[in-house]
Amino acid sequence: MVIDPGHGGDDWGTFHTNSAGKLDLLEKDVTLELGLQIANLLRAKGFTVILTRIGDISPNSPPRDLTGDDVIDENDDLQARINLANQSQGELFLSIHINSSDLGNEVGGGETW
């Protein structure tokens, strides 16, 4: 089983600011905490779990051109996650994200792939 806590490193994902406009929550931190907790619960039940990241770092670190387009970008980060999943031969790939929208509080929330 492969658990992918979305984002990481320079890629924050979405974020929240408090009433004073100060940044107080990053998606990459929430997805990492959720991923680590899910991994621990599954391991306690006897599952083998691989995480695409276990800290605040991109799975494509150090940055490499993994897509062969001579550009290092978020597509290479995604490819690093795919490569790890394929190499581990996990039977399940769970990618965790927390979304938001410019539409305000009416649209957003957790998303898993």
Buried (B, 14 or more C-beta within 10 A) or exposed (E): BBBBBBBBBEEBBBBEEEEEEEEEEBBBBBBBEBBBEBBEEBEEEEEEBBBBBEEBBBBBEEBEBBBEEEEBEEBBBBBBBBBBBEEBEBEEBBBBBBEBEEEEEEEEEEEEE
